[in-house]
Amino acid sequence: MLSELGFNDVEQLFKVIPERLRFKGSLGLPARPMSEFEVRRRVEATLSKNKSRLEMRSFVGAGCWQHWIPAACDEINARSEFLTAYAGDAYSDLGRYQAIFEFQSMIGELVDMDAVMFPLYDWPTASGDAIRMAVTVTGRKEVLYPKSLSPERLAIMKSLSGSITSFRPVEYDRVTGQIDIKNLKHNISDRTAAVYLENPNYLGPIESEAEEVGKVAHDRGALFVVGTEPISLGVITPPGEYGADIVTGEGQPLGIHPFYGGALVGFIAFRDEERFAIATGHRLVTITETECEGQWGFTQILPERTMYAARDKSVTFTGTATALWAITAAVYLSLLGPEGFRELATTIIQKARYAMTKLAEIPNIKTPIFQSPHFEEFTINFDATKKTTGKVNKFLLERGIQGGKSLENEFPELGNTALCCVTEVHTKSDIDDLVQGIEEAVST
């Protein structure tokens, strides 16, 4: 291989990798070749150091959440016609195209928008593409976003659209945790392409003034882009009803198990206007009449604008598994229906409220730190206890509980604060054990 490539050393293949990213230590590989059985034993011993969510109760969310998965989701997800059909076309994978059309239709109904793209890699990818759409549609380059946005999500958004976009932060209110409307009005200008807002936001609060944010954007000729966690829409007004032009979100809560590194599936929905459709950069799956009366066909439109038509010129990407996750999400959405969504979201709010109420009874604990309605995630501050989130979480781990995500590095202005997540899978006993564990952690 090296000879064919004209290289003398394998290191020449990797010279493009910066030195700071290269591993300098030893991999600890065995000195002698191992049999297949020995390799399997070694790998199993390494993997056994991990703890699954069945062995440890977890209260981490922050972009990948635990929810109950109906058996039908796993059953249909594993069917060979879906599991293996990741790269076919309309002529070979009719069932897949119809399933994705159903996914698009249900997402559109959920967020109250007209058109939904082919599934994307994840929520940050979808948001980055939505920003690029806004820049293309408006001909402007500046995008405003609240400082409460996830730094990881922001980094990916910048990677996908930063070459043509300038990102400008807007303050969030330190009392409510919601976007600061006054600061937004001060920062928005005729250069602004879009205002990006997540509802609920990354820190947990529901943005009660989201409609006003949209009006501020539209008054200056900018678009209003909204990111959302879909299950929250069982109780929160859908973005389309309060003025969103483009909606993005994460489909993982819709019947998909949390995996290592995923599994994630993003979506983009937008108004049925040509200016949005031609700016997508992705395919859409649609329905059309056939020559046979009473029969319908499913196919893709705008494929020439996607990474599949011009990979070397593509400005975005999706994964081979996204179609499979979209099909799984479609199964989940069809099983729950509107009433099921409302019941599920209400249950989550009730359980999260119970957790916050019980935790607030612990001396020197402040939760939530923001005076706003919350959905499934909320903040816990430990400053008055003189304990760091790291020490509290270590104490909880020893008792089989994974505490909230530490925000010390992402939001240093919040001090020793953790982001905790409670969903329908957490029982009263689980929450009580978390409360007891934190109480013991801060008192020792």
N, C-alpha and C positions, 0 to 999 in steps of 0.2 A: 504493500500500500504506500509506504513512504517513497519507494522508488518511483512509482507511478505519479505521485504528487511532486516529485522533485525535491524531497526533503531528505536530510541526512539523519535527523534525530526527531524523536517523537515530541520533544519540547517545542519544536518549531510550530507544531499544530496548536499549541496553547499560548503562544507568545502574546496573543491579543488580550489574554486575561490579565488584568492588573495584578501586580505583585501583592498588593494589600489584600486581595481576595483569595490568594493561594494558601492552601493549608501547608504549614511548615513542619508539623509534627509527624509522628508515626501513626499509621492506621491500625497498628496492632494486629496485623494479619498473621495467621499461623505460619511457622517456619517451613512446614512440609505440606504437600497437597493433601486435601481432605476428601473423604468419600462423600457421596451425596447425603448419606444418612448423617454423617458427622456435621456437614454444613447445615442441615436442617436443625439438628440439635442445638448448634451454636446460635443460629438465628432465633430459634424459639426461646432460648435462654435470655437473649438480649431483649426480645419483645416482651417477655414476661415482666420486665421492669416497669412497663407502662401499666396504667390503671384505666380501665374503660369506665364509661359513665354508669355502667351497671354495678361496678364495684365501688364507685365513689360518687357521692352526691355533689353535683356541680352547680354553682350559681354564677357562671360566667356566660355572658352574651357577647355584646360589643361587635356584632356583625355575623355571628353564627350561633343560632339559638336552639335550645332543646325543646322539642314538641313531640306530642304523641303521634306515632306514625300508624295509620290504619293498615291492616294486613293486606288489603287490596292494592295499596301503593307498591309494596314490595313484590307482590305476586305479578302484577302487570309489568312492573319495571324489569323483572327477570325474564319475561317472555322473549324468545329468540328473535321474533320479527322486529322487536324494538331494540333489544340489547345489542344486536349485531348491525342494525341498519343505521350507521352513523354518518355515512357519506354517499348515500344513494341519491337518485334524482326522482323527479315526479313519475317517470315511467316505471320505476322499480320499487318505490317505497310509498305507495299510495296510502297505506294505513298510517304511516308515520306523518305524512303531510296533513292528513285529516286531523290527527291527534294534536299536532302543533297548531293547526288552525283553531281548534277548540281551546287550546291554551291561550292563544292570542285573544280570542273572543271573550273568554272569562276574565282575563286580566283587564281588558278594555272596559268590561262592565264593572269590575271591582274599583278601578280608579276613575271611572266616568270619562273615558277618552275614546276617540273614534278608531284609531289605528294603533296596532302594536307590532313591533319588529320581531323578527326571528330571534330566539333566545340568545343572550350574550354570555360571556364568560362569568361575570359576577356584577354586583352592584357598582363598585368603583369604576369598572370598565364602562358600564352603561352610563354612568354619570359623566365620565370623561367624554364619551361620544355625544351625549346630549349637549354638553358645553360646545363641542366642535360644531354641532348642528346650529346652535344659537348664533355662533360667530358667523357661520356661513349665511344664515338667513338674514341677519341684521346688517352685516357688513361692518360690524364694530368688533373691538378686540377685548375690551375690559369685562371681567366677570367679578361680581361681588359675592362673597360667601361669609357666613357667620363664623366667628372664631371658635364656636362650640363644635365645629365639624371635626370628625375623626381625622387626625393627622395622616394615618395610613391611607384613608380613602382620598384625601386631598393630594397626597403624593402621586397616587396612580392617575388621578384626574389631570394633574399637571404633566405627567409623562405622556398622556395620550393627546393632550390639546395645548400644552404649554408653548409649543413652537409658534402658534398663531394667536395665543391668548395671554393676557396679563391678568393675574389673579390678585384681587385686593380684598383684604379681610374687613369685616364689619364687627364691631363689638357686640358681645352678648350681655344682657342685663345681669348683674351679679346677684340680684335678689330673685328674679324669676327664672334665670337660666335661658330665657328666650331671646331672640334677636332684638337688638336695640333699634327700635324704629327711628328714633331721632338721629342716631349715628348713620343709619342706612340712608336717610334723606340727605344727610350732610355729604355722604360719599358718592351717591349716585349722580351720574352726569349724562350728557349726550353721547359720551364715549362708551357707555355701559351696554354691553350686548345682552347680558342676562343677570338676574339675581337668582342664586341657587340657595334653596332652603330645604332642610330635612324635617319631616314631621311624622312621628316624634323625632326630636333631635338626638344626637349621639349621647348626650348626658342624661337623657330620660324625659325631660319636660315635653309636653305637648305644646306646639306653637299655636296659642289661642288667637294670635293676631296675623295668622297666615294670609287671610284675605286682604288685610291692609298692606302686607308686604307686596302682594301681587298688584295692587292698585298703584303703589309707589313705583314699581317697575314699569307698568304700562303707561303711566303718566309721562315717563321720560323716554318712551319708545323702546324700552327693553323687554325682553321675554322673561317669563316667570317659570323657572325650572324647579320642580319639587321632587325630592327623594323620599321614599316611604318604605316602611316595613309592612307588608300587605295585610297581615292578620290584624293590625291595629285598625284597619278600615272597617272592621266589624262594629266599631263604636265611634270612630272619627269620621267626619265628613270627607268624602273622597276629593282628591286634589282638583279634579275637573270642575267640581261645583264651586270652588273658591278661586277660580281664575288661572289655574296652571295651564301653560302652553305645552310643556313637555313634562312627562312624569317618568321617573326611574325608580328602581327598587330591587330588592333581593328576594328571589323565589325559594331560597333554601327552607324557610319555615313551612312551605307548602308540601308536606309529606316527604321530605328528604332528610335522611339521617346526617348528623354532623360527622364528617370524616376527618382524617388527618389532611389538612390542606383544602378542605371543601366539605361536602360537595356543594358547589354554588352555581346559581344560574341568575343572571341579571335580565332585566327587561326595560324596554323603553316604549312609552306610549305617547301619542301626540294627536293633535287635532287633524281632522281629515282635510288638510290643505296641501296643495301641490308644493308650496315652498318648503314645507317640512318633509314631505315624502322624498323629494329629490336631494335633500341634504342629509339623509340618514346614513348612507354608506353601508347599509346592510340590506339583506333580502327581507321580503315579507311573503308570507304564505297566504294565498287567497283562494276563494271558491268561485267556480264558474260553471256555466251550463255545458253540457256535452251534446254530441249528435244524437244520443239516446234520450228520448223524452223521459223526464222524471229522474234522470240520473245526473249526479254532480261530479265535477272533477276538482281536484285540489292541486295547485301548482304555485310556483314562486314567481315573484315579480321583482324587477330591478336587480337581477343577479349580476349585471355587468358593472354595478357600482360597488361590489363587495370584494373582500379579500380573496374569495374563491376565483374571481375573474382576473385579478391582478395582484398576486401575493407580494411581488417585489415593490409595488407602489402603495400597498395598503397602509392605512394610518391607524388601523385597529385590528382586533383579532377576536376569535371566539374559540371554544374548545370542541373537540369531537364528542364529548359527553353531554354538551348543553342540551341537545335535542332530547336525549334520554331523560334528563332532569325536568325538562319542560313537559314531557309526556307524563311523568310522575306527578308533577304539580297539577296537571289537568285532571288527573284521577282524583287527587285530594280535593280540588276545588269543586268537582262535580259531586263528590260524596257529602261535603258539608253543606253546600248551598248557602243562600243568604241567612237563613235562620241559624244554621249551624255556626256560621262565622260570627254572628252577633252573640250567640251563647258562649262561644269560645273566648272571644275578646273580653266579654263581661267577666268571665271566670278569671281570666288573667289579671284584670284590673283589681278585682276583689282580693286575689291572693297577694298581689304586690302591695296593696294597701295594708293588708294584715301584717305582712313582713315589716313594712316601714313603721307601723304603729308599735309593734312589739320591740323592734330595735331601738326606737326612740325612747323607750322606757329605761334603757341601760344608761347609767350615769355617765356623763361626759361624751356621749355619742350624739352626733347630730345627723339625722336622716329624715327626709332628704334635705340636702343643703339649699335646694331651690324651692321657692314658694309657688309651685305650679302643679297642675294635674300631671301625673305620670302614667305611662302605659305599663311596660313590663320591666323597665330598667330604672334604677334610681341610684343616687350617690350616698355614700356613708363616709362621714368625716371623723377621723380619730385624733385630731390635733390636741384636744383637751385631755386625752388619755396619756399623752406622751409616748404612744406606741405608733410605729410605722405600719403601713399596710402590709409590708413584707413580713414583719414579725407576727402580725395577726394571721395572715394567710398561712404562714409556716405552722403556727399552732393549730389551725383548722385542718391542715393536711394530715397532721399526725392523728387526727380523729376521723379521717375518712371524708372530709368535706373540702371542696374546692371553693374558696371564697371569691369575692368579686375581683375584677381586674383593677390593678393599681393604676391610678391616673397621675402619679407624682411626676413622671417624666413628660407626659403629654400635656398636662395642665398644671404646671408648678404653682400657679396662683391659687389653686384649690387646696394646697397643702397635702396632708396625709389623707387622701380620699380614694375610695374604691368605687367602682361601678358594678353594682350587683344586679342580677337578672333573676326574675321569678316568673315562671310560666305555669301552664296547667299541669305539667308533670310533677310539680313540687307539691307534696302533701303538707297538711298542717304539721305533721310530725317532722318532716324535713325542715320546714321553716323554724319550728321550735328548737330543733337541734342546732341550726345555724345561730339562732339568737343566743342559746345557752353557750355555744362554743365561743362566740365573740365576747360575751360577758366574762367568761373565764379568761380569755386571752388578754383582755384589757385590765383585769384585776390582779393578774399574777406579776 
